[in-house]
């Protein structure tokens, strides 16, 4: 069966209290309203994933 897929990706620091994600790039600082992003998927069948990324120190 064919499938249609809608994806939104955000990468940055998440603040639960404000439901905002702050992304810093060389182009500037961008703030995303995660609650508004989730609202677009209200009532839809979702696959949901949260990933935490941390730097790893290289071997000296």
Secondary structure, 3 states (H helix, E strand, C coil): CCCCCCCCCCCCEEECCCCEEEEEECCEEEEEEHHHHHHCCCCCCCCCCCCCCCCCCCCC
